Amino acid sequence: MTGKAFYVTTPIYYPNDVPHIGHAYTTVLADVLARWYRLNGYDVFFLTGTDEHGLKLQRAAEKVGKTPKEFVDSMVPVFKKYWSLLEIEYSRFIRTTDPDHEELVKKVFQRLYEKGYVYKGSYSGWYCVSCEKFYSEGEYVEQGGQKLCPIHGKPLEWVEEETYFLRLSAVQDEVLKIIESGGTVFPEAYAREVVGRIRKEGLKDVSVARPKTRVYWGVELPFDRDFVAYVWIDALLNYLTGIGFMRDDDSFQKYWPEAHHIIGKDILWFHSAIWFSVLRMLGLDPPKRLIVHAYIVNRGLKMGKSTGNVVMIDDLLERYKSADAVRYLLMRLLNLEKDVEFDQSLLDSIYNGELADTYGNLVRRAGVLALRKLGGRVPRADPDPGLAELASSTIKRVAELIAEVKVSEALTATFDLLREANSYMNRTEPWALDDPTRPLYNTLEALRVATNLLYPVMPVTSELVSRAFGFQLFPPAELAFGQVEEYRVAEAPILFQKVK
């Protein structure tokens, strides 16, 4: 055990509809990192949940004749169901309606108010309900005489009202220094984007309250009960609530220095400029890393109900018949900097070529031969130098790639090892040998190493193979070619059925 901690979060999602593969993309990535670090002996805390306040959910509830609380209560089990179906193992599913979170929001607002960072004023501007955000001139899209949200394409609403502002301008220099120092916002291109915007526009004070006459569904401000907290500030504070800020100092001090937020690029500004400002006002350091990814797009647009281009999690589970396959495909598509177009034929090709043929076929062939030729018992034999060297370099390379959140490249490297194991088997032809011990042992060792490395992405499949072939899953840091004294193969499972 390393004794080290690792804290990973997803954004908390609006429970206004069923989650789709855009939500899954982020959540599976967080789960992969959580499993990788947990396997390596880290004390891991993985936080996900739902963002349950604000005008969007208020209106969604009113539309179906429910109170907002009744509405969100009905939707939360849906999210939990899909995360269970996708083998997501979180430490806490947080809801912004949880009593400890609402209490923290009030405490934070009171503290910021007393420190002079929150002040009353009035505001007017164009507002997107779906984003829960005001858009200034130059940010929105104009079409047919209407001002539209650049993300959702919906008409913006003109809003004029009293509010409370957060004095972001007071910490602009500190926030710029944090982001410009490098390493916190990852990849670096996103840091440059935020810095460029701050230098161009300045860090303007932002409205952080809504009058209850317009938005009644939220956390009341402790110093003015006629207002509720702006949903984005409410939501961002979940990262502190989840690990005990102002409640459990030991937990907070353990996990916060190792915080890794995973977000989509559309919420970069809130999670960098605004969130880092709030943290500085509270006297807290920024997260260790803000990991930003691009989108899976469909027909050139970010997936969303309003654009009608959503791909549902059910569709992929039905097509590929396993959560592990869906997890693998999403992580093979993963790109932090460039949008990836959803392409069913490409996914089918990856599934058939990599999961069914390369991995699944090798497991089946090796297992059947071990059972048929050696009664399932494959003792230790001399390692093949080439295969052993490739396995060792793959272990090292995958660890480096995961540290840089290059999960797709890590999978490619792992499958290069599996492809070489297939080639090795074809060259050595163990089926034609009276004693195939050495080639089968080497093939099984390559399979074992690859299966260990695939565990964070495909946990169910990895555990199935480890049971079938009689080996344990090792922490990657302790993994080495030639460790197993004897394989006791119990079965030769068929892992993946091809799709047509």
C-alpha positions in Angstrom: 0.0 0.0 0.0 1.3 3.5 -0.8 -0.7 5.3 1.8 -1.5 8.0 -0.7 -5.0 9.4 -1.4 -6.7 10.0 -4.7 -9.9 12.1 -5.1 -11.8 12.1 -8.3 -15.0 13.8 -9.2 -17.4 14.1 -12.1 -19.6 17.1 -12.7 -22.9 16.6 -10.9 -25.6 16.1 -13.6 -29.0 17.8 -14.0 -31.5 15.0 -13.4 -34.0 16.5 -15.9 -33.8 13.5 -18.2 -32.3 10.1 -18.6 -28.5 10.1 -18.8 -27.0 9.4 -22.2 -23.5 8.4 -23.5 -22.2 12.0 -23.1 -22.8 11.6 -19.3 -21.4 8.1 -19.5 -18.2 9.3 -21.2 -17.2 11.5 -18.3 -18.4 9.1 -15.6 -16.7 6.0 -17.0 -13.4 8.0 -17.3 -13.6 8.9 -13.6 -14.4 5.3 -12.7 -11.4 4.0 -14.7 -9.1 6.4 -12.9 -10.6 5.5 -9.5 -10.1 1.7 -10.2 -6.6 2.2 -11.5 -5.5 4.1 -8.4 -7.4 1.8 -6.1 -5.7 -1.2 -7.7 -2.4 0.4 -7.0 -3.1 0.8 -3.3 -4.4 4.4 -3.1 -7.1 5.4 -0.7 -9.6 6.5 -3.4 -12.7 8.7 -3.0 -14.9 8.9 -6.1 -17.7 11.5 -6.0 -20.5 11.8 -8.5 -24.1 12.9 -8.2 -26.9 15.2 -9.3 -27.3 18.9 -9.5 -30.9 19.4 -8.3 -31.6 23.1 -7.9 -32.3 25.9 -10.3 -34.8 27.2 -12.8 -34.3 24.4 -15.4 -35.4 21.8 -12.9 -38.1 24.0 -11.4 -39.7 24.3 -14.9 -39.2 20.6 -15.7 -41.1 19.7 -12.5 -43.9 22.2 -13.2 -44.2 20.8 -16.7 -45.1 17.4 -15.4 -47.2 18.6 -12.5 -44.8 17.7 -9.7 -43.0 19.7 -7.0 -39.3 20.1 -7.8 -38.4 17.7 -4.9 -40.8 15.1 -6.1 -39.4 15.4 -9.6 -35.7 15.1 -8.6 -36.5 12.2 -6.2 -38.0 10.3 -9.1 -35.0 10.9 -11.4 -32.1 10.1 -9.0 -32.8 6.3 -9.0 -32.6 6.5 -12.8 -29.1 7.9 -12.7 -28.1 5.3 -10.1 -29.5 2.5 -12.2 -27.4 3.5 -15.2 -24.2 3.9 -13.2 -24.9 0.4 -11.8 -25.4 -1.0 -15.3 -22.1 0.5 -16.3 -20.2 -0.9 -13.3 -19.6 2.6 -11.9 -18.3 2.2 -8.3 -18.5 5.6 -6.6 -17.8 6.3 -3.0 -20.7 8.8 -2.6 -23.6 9.8 -4.8 -24.1 13.4 -3.7 -27.3 15.3 -4.2 -27.4 19.1 -3.9 -30.6 18.6 -1.8 -28.7 16.5 0.7 -28.9 18.3 4.1 -25.1 18.4 4.7 -24.7 20.0 1.3 -27.4 22.7 1.7 -25.9 23.5 5.1 -22.4 23.9 3.6 -23.8 26.2 0.9 -25.2 28.5 3.5 -22.0 28.5 5.6 -19.9 29.3 2.5 -22.2 32.2 1.4 -22.2 33.5 5.0 -18.4 33.4 5.1 -18.0 35.1 1.7 -20.6 37.7 2.7 -18.8 38.5 6.0 -15.4 38.8 4.1 -16.9 41.3 1.7 -16.8 39.2 -1.4 -20.6 39.1 -1.8 -22.5 42.4 -2.3 -26.0 43.4 -3.4 -26.7 45.0 -6.8 -28.9 44.8 -9.9 -28.4 42.9 -13.1 -29.8 42.7 -16.6 -28.8 40.4 -19.4 -29.7 37.6 -21.8 -30.2 34.3 -19.9 -30.2 30.6 -21.0 -32.2 28.5 -18.7 -30.6 25.2 -19.9 -27.1 26.6 -19.1 -28.3 28.5 -16.1 -26.0 31.3 -17.4 -26.1 34.9 -18.6 -24.6 35.5 -22.1 -23.0 38.8 -23.0 -22.8 40.4 -26.4 -20.5 38.4 -28.6 -21.1 35.2 -26.7 -24.6 34.4 -28.0 -25.7 33.5 -31.6 -28.1 35.7 -33.5 -30.4 34.1 -36.0 -33.6 35.3 -37.6 -33.7 38.3 -35.2 -33.4 36.1 -32.1 -30.5 35.7 -29.7 -29.8 32.1 -29.2 -27.7 30.1 -26.7 -24.5 29.0 -28.5 -24.6 25.6 -26.9 -28.3 24.6 -26.9 -29.5 26.8 -29.8 -32.5 27.9 -27.7 -33.8 31.5 -27.5 -32.3 33.5 -24.6 -34.5 35.3 -22.1 -34.0 38.9 -21.2 -33.7 39.2 -17.4 -33.6 42.3 -15.2 -33.5 41.8 -11.4 -31.9 42.6 -8.1 -29.2 40.1 -7.2 -26.0 39.5 -5.1 -22.7 39.6 -6.9 -19.5 37.7 -6.1 -16.4 40.0 -6.3 -14.3 37.9 -8.7 -12.4 41.0 -9.7 -10.8 41.0 -6.2 -8.9 37.7 -6.9 -8.2 38.1 -10.6 -4.5 38.3 -10.2 -4.3 35.3 -7.9 -6.5 33.1 -10.2 -4.4 34.1 -13.3 -1.2 33.2 -11.5 -2.7 29.7 -10.6 -3.8 29.0 -14.1 -0.7 30.4 -15.8 1.7 28.4 -13.6 0.6 25.3 -15.5 -0.3 21.8 -14.5 -3.6 22.6 -12.8 -5.8 22.9 -15.9 -5.1 19.9 -18.2 -4.5 19.7 -21.2 -2.6 23.0 -21.3 -4.6 24.3 -24.3 -7.6 24.8 -22.0 -5.5 26.8 -19.6 -4.4 29.1 -22.4 -8.1 29.5 -23.4 -9.1 30.6 -19.9 -6.1 32.9 -19.5 -6.8 34.5 -22.8 -10.4 35.2 -21.9 -9.4 36.7 -18.5 -6.8 38.9 -20.1 -9.2 40.1 -22.7 -12.3 40.6 -20.6 -11.1 40.8 -17.1 -12.6 38.6 -14.3 -15.9 40.3 -13.9 -18.0 40.1 -10.8 -20.7 37.5 -11.3 -24.4 37.3 -10.1 -24.6 34.5 -7.5 -28.2 34.8 -6.4 -31.7 34.6 -7.8 -34.8 36.3 -6.4 -37.3 33.7 -5.1 -40.0 35.5 -7.0 -38.4 34.0 -10.2 -36.5 31.0 -8.9 -37.8 29.5 -5.7 -36.1 26.2 -6.0 -32.7 26.6 -4.4 -30.8 27.1 -1.2 -31.8 30.3 0.6 -29.1 32.8 1.3 -28.5 32.9 5.1 -28.3 36.7 5.1 -31.3 37.4 2.8 -34.1 34.8 2.6 -35.7 36.5 -0.4 -32.9 35.1 -2.6 -31.6 31.6 -3.4 -28.0 30.7 -4.3 -27.1 30.7 -7.9 -27.2 27.0 -9.0 -23.6 27.0 -10.3 -22.1 28.1 -7.0 -24.4 25.6 -5.2 -23.2 22.9 -7.6 -19.5 23.6 -7.5 -19.5 23.4 -3.7 -20.5 19.7 -3.8 -16.8 18.9 -4.3 -16.1 20.2 -0.8 -19.3 18.8 0.8 -18.4 15.3 -0.5 -15.2 15.0 1.5 -16.3 16.9 4.6 -15.3 20.5 4.3 -16.4 22.4 7.5 -17.6 19.0 8.9 -14.8 16.4 8.9 -11.4 18.0 8.8 -9.4 14.8 8.7 -11.3 13.6 5.6 -11.0 17.0 3.9 -7.3 17.3 4.6 -6.7 13.8 3.3 -8.5 14.1 0.0 -8.6 17.8 -1.1 -4.9 18.0 -1.9 -5.4 15.1 -4.3 -8.6 16.4 -6.0 -9.0 15.6 -9.7 -12.1 17.1 -11.3 -13.1 15.6 -14.6 -15.3 17.8 -16.8 -16.4 18.4 -20.4 -15.0 21.4 -22.1 -18.4 23.3 -22.1 -18.1 23.9 -18.3 -14.5 24.9 -18.3 -15.0 28.6 -17.4 -17.1 27.7 -14.3 -14.7 25.1 -13.2 -11.6 27.3 -13.6 -12.1 31.1 -13.4 -15.2 31.0 -11.1 -14.4 27.9 -9.0 -10.7 28.8 -8.5 -11.9 32.3 -7.4 -14.3 30.8 -4.8 -11.6 28.6 -3.5 -9.2 31.5 -3.1 -11.8 33.5 -1.3 -12.2 30.6 1.1 -8.4 30.3 1.6 -8.2 27.0 -0.2 -5.9 25.7 -2.9 -7.3 24.8 -6.3 -7.8 21.1 -7.2 -4.6 19.3 -8.0 -5.9 18.8 -11.6 -8.8 19.9 -13.6 -9.0 17.3 -16.4 -11.0 18.6 -19.4 -12.2 16.4 -22.3 -13.8 17.2 -25.6 -17.2 15.9 -26.7 -18.5 12.9 -28.4 -20.5 14.7 -31.1 -23.3 13.4 -33.2 -24.0 15.0 -36.6 -21.4 17.6 -35.7 -23.2 18.8 -32.5 -22.7 18.1 -28.8 -25.3 15.6 -27.7 -28.4 17.0 -26.1 -32.1 16.5 -26.0 -32.7 19.9 -27.5 -30.7 19.0 -30.6 -32.3 15.6 -30.9 -29.0 13.8 -31.4 -28.7 11.8 -28.2 -27.3 8.3 -28.2 -28.7 6.4 -25.3 -26.8 4.1 -23.0 -29.5 1.5 -23.4 -28.8 1.4 -27.2 -25.1 0.5 -26.7 -25.8 -2.0 -23.9 -28.3 -3.7 -26.1 -26.0 -3.8 -29.1 -22.8 -5.0 -27.4 -24.4 -7.0 -24.6 -22.0 -6.0 -21.8 -21.1 -3.0 -19.7 -17.4 -3.8 -20.2 -17.7 -3.5 -24.0 -19.5 -0.2 -23.7 -16.9 1.1 -21.3 -14.1 -0.1 -23.5 -15.6 1.6 -26.6 -16.1 4.9 -24.8 -12.6 4.9 -23.6 -11.2 4.0 -27.0 -13.0 7.1 -28.3 -11.7 9.3 -25.5 -10.0 12.5 -26.6 -9.2 15.3 -24.3 -8.6 18.0 -27.0 -10.6 17.0 -30.1 -14.2 16.2 -30.5 -14.9 12.7 -31.7 -17.8 12.0 -34.1 -20.1 9.2 -33.0 -19.9 6.5 -35.7 -21.7 3.2 -35.2 -19.8 1.4 -37.9 -16.5 2.5 -36.3 -17.6 1.2 -32.9 -18.7 -2.1 -34.5 -15.3 -2.4 -36.2 -13.4 -1.7 -32.9 -15.7 -4.1 -31.0 -15.3 -7.0 -33.5 -11.6 -6.4 -34.3 -10.3 -5.8 -30.8 -12.7 -7.2 -28.3 -14.1 -10.2 -30.1 -11.1 -11.2 -32.3 -7.9 -10.0 -30.6 -8.8 -10.5 -27.0 -11.8 -12.8 -26.9 -10.4 -15.2 -29.5 -7.0 -15.4 -27.8 -8.6 -16.2 -24.4 -10.8 -18.9 -26.1 -7.9 -20.5 -28.1 -5.4 -20.5 -25.1 -8.0 -21.8 -22.7 -9.2 -24.6 -25.0 -5.6 -25.7 -25.8 -4.6 -25.7 -22.1 -7.6 -27.9 -21.2 -7.3 -30.2 -24.2 -3.5 -30.7 -24.3 -2.5 -30.3 -20.6 -5.7 -31.0 -18.6 -5.8 -27.3 -17.7 -2.5 -27.3 -15.8 0.2 -25.2 -17.3 3.3 -25.0 -15.2 5.9 -22.3 -15.3 8.3 -22.4 -18.3 11.1 -20.4 -19.7 9.9 -16.9 -20.7 10.1 -16.0 -24.3 12.5 -13.0 -24.4 10.6 -11.0 -27.0 7.2 -11.5 -25.4 8.6 -10.8 -21.9 10.3 -7.6 -23.0 7.2 -6.3 -24.7 5.0 -7.2 -21.7 7.5 -5.3 -19.4 7.6 -2.2 -21.6 3.8 -2.3 -22.0 3.3 -2.3 -18.2 5.6 0.7 -17.9 4.0 2.5 -20.9 0.4 2.0 -19.7 1.2 3.4 -16.3 2.8 6.5 -17.9 -0.2 7.0 -20.2 -2.8 6.6 -17.4 -0.9 9.3 -15.4 -1.4 11.6 -18.4 -5.1 10.5 -18.7 -4.3 9.1 -22.2 -6.6 6.1 -21.7 -7.2 5.4 -25.3 -3.5 5.2 -26.0 -3.1 2.9 -23.0 -5.7 0.6 -24.4 -3.9 0.6 -27.8 -0.6 -0.3 -26.1 -2.3 -3.1 -24.2 -3.9 -4.5 -27.4 -0.5 -4.3 -29.2 0.7 -6.9 -26.5 -2.4 -9.0 -27.2 -1.8 -8.9 -30.9 1.8 -10.0 -30.4 0.6 -12.8 -28.2 -1.7 -14.0 -31.0 1.2 -13.8 -33.5 3.4 -15.7 -31.0 0.8 -18.4 -30.7 0.5 -18.7 -34.5 4.3 -18.9 -34.8 4.8 -21.6 -32.1 1.7 -23.7 -33.0 1.2 -25.2 -29.6 -1.7 -27.3 -31.0 0.8 -29.2 -33.1 3.2 -30.0 -30.2 3.3 -33.0 -28.0 4.3 -30.8 -25.1 3.0 -27.2 -25.6 3.8 -26.1 -22.1 6.3 -23.3 -23.0 4.2 -21.6 -25.7 1.0 -21.9 -23.7 2.6 -20.6 -20.6 4.0 -17.6 -22.4 0.7 -16.9 -24.1 -1.1 -17.1 -20.8 1.4 -14.7 -19.2 0.9 -12.2 -22.0 -2.9 -12.6 -21.5 -2.5 -12.2 -17.7 -0.5 -9.0 -18.0 -3.0 -7.5 -20.5 -6.0 -8.5 -18.4 -4.5 -6.8 -15.4 -3.9 -3.6 -17.4 -7.5 -3.8 -18.8 -9.1 -4.2 -15.4 -9.9 -0.5 -14.7 -11.7 -0.3 -18.1 -13.2 -3.8 -18.1 -13.5 -5.0 -14.5 -16.1 -7.8 -15.0 -14.3 -9.3 -18.0 -10.9 -9.1 -16.2 -12.2 -10.9 -13.1 -13.9 -13.5 -15.3 -10.7 -14.3 -17.1 -8.7 -14.3 -13.9 -11.1 -16.9 -12.4 -11.2 -19.0 -15.5 -7.4 -19.2 -15.8 -6.6 -19.3 -12.1 -4.6 -16.2 -11.5 -4.8 -13.1 -9.3 -5.1 -9.5 -10.4 -2.0 -7.6 -9.4 -1.5 -3.9 -8.9 0.2 -2.7 -12.1 3.1 -1.5 -10.1 3.8 -5.1 -8.9 3.0 -6.7 -12.2 5.8 -8.7 -14.0 6.0 -11.3 -16.8 6.8 -14.8 -15.5 5.2 -14.4 -12.0 2.8 -17.3 -12.1 4.1 -20.7 -11.0 1.2 -22.7 -12.5 -2.0 -21.9 -14.4 -5.0 -24.0 -13.5 -7.4 -23.4 -16.3 -11.0 -24.2 -15.4 -12.7 -23.0 -18.5 -12.2 -21.3 -21.8 -14.9 -18.5 -21.8 -16.3 -16.8 -24.8 -16.0 -13.2 -23.9 -17.6 -11.3 -26.8 -20.0 -12.3 -29.5 -19.5 -10.4 -32.8 -22.0 -7.9 -34.0 -23.2 -7.7 -37.6 
